[in-house]
Amino acid sequence: QVQLVESGGGLVQAGGSLRLSCAASGRTFGSYAMGWFRQAPGKEREFVTAINRSGGNTYYADSVKGRFTISRDTAKNTVYLQMNSLKPEDTAVYYCAAGVNYCSGYGCYSSPAWYDYWGQGTQVTVSS
């Protein structure tokens, strides 16, 4: 079992920045990949970014590429999502997720179905 707790959400003006954190516990941190997804009202959950077990490979949705950065800190059992140049369309509940199975690349990392554990979500609101 893996427990995930997100934090860092809030209200920010367009063009601003936020850093989300996802603290993990319950299993060796390096044994699972991590991802961030988001869900806006009335929309499906969508992939934002992911990082593999070692942290050596990262994956991004086109909509956030160049603005968002994912990273993981093994010493703190935490994954981060640094969000810069925020836009109103980034407004959503952001969820972190952990996946323990093998994944060959973007196809599985970007699929919610691949992940085994989910956090409760944190709200990000970007005002125009």
N, C-alpha and C positions, 0 to 999 in steps of 0.2 A: 504494500500500500504506500501511496505517496500523498501527502497533504500539501496543498498549495494555497498560499495566502497572498493576494495582490494588495498593493497599496500605491499611493502617489497620485491618484486621480484627482480631478478638480475642475475648476472653471478657469479658462485662460482666454485671452484675446487672440484673434487671428494674428499669425506671425510669431506668436510666443512659443515657449517650450515647456515641456513637462518630462519628468522621468518616472516611469512606473517601475515598481519592484515586485518580484514574485519570490517569496521565501518558500523553500521546499524542505520537507522533512519526511522521515519514515523509510527511506531507502537510500543507498549510496548515490550521491548526487551525480556522479559520473556515469551511472548506469542507464541514464535515460536522456533523450533529446527533449528540448523544450520549444514551445511555440507560443505565439501571441495571436489571438483572434479578436475580432470585434463584431458587435452586433448593434445596429441602429434600430430604432423603433420601426416595426413593420417590414424589416429586412431580414434576410438570412444571415447567419453567422459567416463571416468572411475571414480568410487568412490574411494575416498582416506580415508576420516574419517568423522564422524558426532558426534554431542553432543546434548543431549536432552534439553528440555526447562529449566530444573533446573540446568543442568550441572552435574547431578549426574551419568549419564550414557554416556559412549563414545563407539564408534565403529570404527574399523579400517580394512582396506583391509590388507590381508596377506602380500602383498608386502611392506608395510610400518610399520607393527607392530614392535614395539621395537625401531624404529628410529624416528617416527613422534609422536607429541603430540598435541592434540587439547584442547583448553581451552576457557572459555568465562568470560568476565569481565562485570558484570551487571552495575557497576558504569560508565563504559566508553562505554557501548553499542557496545562492540567490541568482536569479536571472533578471536583467534590466532591459527596459525599453526606453531609450532616449528618443524623444519626439521633438523635432525642431520644425520651424516654419509651419506651424499648425494651421489648418484650414477649417472652416465651419463643417465641411463634409467629413472631417475626422471625428466628429462628435459621435460617441457610441459608448456602450459598455465594453470594456476591454477585459478579456479573459486570458489567463495563462494556462498552458496545458503541458502535460508530460507524456511521452511515449516511450515504451520500453522495448518494443520489437525492432527488428532490423528494418532500416529504410534506406533505399538506394539514392534518394534525391528528392527533388522538388515535388514530384507527383504525390508522394505519400506525406511529406512534411506539410504540404498545403491542404491536406484533407482532414477535416475534423474527425472523421471516422477512424483515422489511424491512431489517435491519441487515447490514452487509457485513463488519465486523471485530469481533472479540471478544477480551477479555482472558482471562487464565488463571483468574481468580476469586480471591476472598479469603474466608476463613471468618469468619462472625460467629456467635457463640454467646451466647445470652442465658439466664442461669440464673434460676430462680424463687426 
